[in-house]
Amino acid sequence: MSDADWLIELKRQVKASSQAAVARELEISDSTVSQVLSGKYGAATTAIERLVRGRYMGLKLSCPAAGFELPAHLCVAYQKIPFAPGNPQRVAFMRACPGCPHNLKTSPLSEINE
């Protein structure tokens, strides 16, 4: 079985710079990158795939909270930010994200890739 295109891109990025640099850019741990590259990552790679596709492959997603297309890696980042009731933008994301088709908890990546 051949590697998925996003995994090939991850390997290319690591080769072009370093595993640590790619991990910093994706805002994940160096050990996570290592485990994904070696095929030993024990969890779903959906978020990592979306990070790679957004950061390096130009994937953009229509964001109902932002009102425009958002790079996929920022979508992942915004889903991780804690709710802040005094921040109108965070309130908008809190309202929109649960029902959004790009929510990592409720929608598989395969539904957004054509």
C-alpha positions as CSV (number, residue, x, y, z in Angstrom):
1,M,0.0,0.0,0.0
2,S,1.4,3.4,-0.9
3,D,1.5,6.4,1.4
4,A,-1.3,9.0,1.3
5,D,-0.4,12.3,-0.4
6,W,-0.4,14.2,2.9
7,L,2.0,11.7,4.4
8,I,4.3,12.0,1.4
9,E,4.2,15.8,1.8
10,L,5.0,15.4,5.5
11,K,8.0,13.3,4.7
12,R,9.1,15.8,2.1
13,Q,8.9,18.7,4.5
14,V,10.9,16.8,7.1
15,K,13.6,16.0,4.6
16,A,13.7,19.6,3.4
17,S,14.2,21.0,6.9
18,S,14.0,18.8,10.0
19,Q,11.5,16.8,12.1
20,A,11.7,19.3,14.9
21,A,11.1,22.3,12.6
22,V,8.1,20.6,11.0
23,A,6.7,19.8,14.4
24,R,7.1,23.4,15.5
25,E,5.3,24.6,12.3
26,L,2.4,22.2,12.9
27,E,2.3,22.9,16.6
28,I,2.6,19.3,17.5
29,S,5.3,17.4,19.3
30,D,8.4,16.0,17.7
31,S,7.5,12.6,19.0
32,T,4.1,12.8,17.3
33,V,5.8,13.5,13.9
34,S,8.2,10.7,14.5
35,Q,5.4,8.2,15.3
36,V,3.3,9.3,12.3
37,L,6.3,8.9,10.0
38,S,7.2,5.5,11.4
39,G,3.6,4.3,11.2
40,K,3.4,3.8,15.0
41,Y,1.1,6.6,15.9
42,G,-1.6,5.0,18.0
43,A,-4.4,7.4,17.5
44,A,-6.3,8.7,14.5
45,T,-4.3,10.9,12.2
46,T,-7.2,13.1,11.1
47,A,-6.0,16.3,12.8
48,I,-2.4,15.8,11.7
49,E,-3.6,15.2,8.2
50,R,-5.6,18.4,8.2
51,L,-2.6,20.3,9.7
52,V,-0.3,19.0,6.9
53,R,-2.9,19.7,4.2
54,G,-3.6,23.2,5.5
55,R,0.0,24.3,6.2
56,Y,1.8,22.7,3.2
57,M,-0.8,21.7,0.6
58,G,-3.1,24.7,0.6
59,L,-6.3,23.1,1.8
60,K,-8.9,25.7,2.8
61,L,-12.2,25.1,4.4
62,S,-15.3,27.2,4.4
63,C,-15.7,28.5,8.0
64,P,-19.2,29.5,9.1
65,A,-17.8,31.3,12.2
66,A,-15.2,33.4,10.3
67,G,-17.4,33.9,7.2
68,F,-14.6,33.0,4.7
69,E,-12.3,30.2,3.7
70,L,-9.8,29.4,6.4
71,P,-6.6,27.4,5.9
72,A,-7.3,23.9,7.4
73,H,-4.4,24.1,9.9
74,L,-6.0,27.2,11.4
75,C,-9.4,25.5,11.6
76,V,-7.7,22.8,13.7
77,A,-6.0,25.5,15.9
78,Y,-9.2,27.4,16.4
79,Q,-11.0,24.2,17.5
80,K,-8.4,23.8,20.3
81,I,-8.7,27.3,21.7
82,P,-10.7,27.4,25.0
83,F,-14.0,29.3,25.1
84,A,-13.7,32.9,26.3
85,P,-17.2,34.5,26.9
86,G,-15.8,38.0,26.7
87,N,-14.4,37.5,23.2
88,P,-17.0,37.9,20.5
89,Q,-15.0,35.9,18.0
90,R,-14.6,33.0,20.4
91,V,-18.4,33.1,21.1
92,A,-19.0,32.9,17.3
93,F,-16.7,29.9,17.0
94,M,-18.3,28.2,20.1
95,R,-21.7,28.5,18.4
96,A,-20.6,27.5,14.9
97,C,-18.0,24.8,15.5
98,P,-20.1,22.0,17.1
99,G,-22.4,21.8,14.0
100,C,-19.7,22.5,11.5
101,P,-18.9,19.8,8.9
102,H,-15.2,20.4,9.6
103,N,-15.3,19.7,13.3
104,L,-12.7,17.1,14.1
105,K,-14.9,15.5,16.7
106,T,-17.9,15.0,14.5
107,S,-16.8,14.9,10.9
108,P,-14.1,12.6,9.3
109,L,-11.6,14.3,7.0
110,S,-12.7,12.2,4.0
111,E,-15.9,14.2,3.9
112,I,-14.0,17.4,3.0
113,N,-11.6,15.9,0.5
114,E,-12.9,15.6,-3.0
